[in-house]
């Protein structure tokens, strides 16, 4: 899955990614960057990620560098 970082707070580890396929929001929660190469995200940054759903809410996991194509 690919998307663009809408917002990220490095203090709390919480943020939002906008999916490119359907423009829906996917949330980042504390620990979402664990095991990824990222230590920080910036607004507008393109990322690839896996999707995990819990209690009807989608969360991004395993973040990787995104690209303009798949």
Secondary structure, DSSP 8 states (H G I E B T S, - for coil): -EEEEEEEETTTTEEEEEETTT--EEEE-TTTTTTSS-S---TT-EEEEEEEEETTEEEEEEEEE--S--
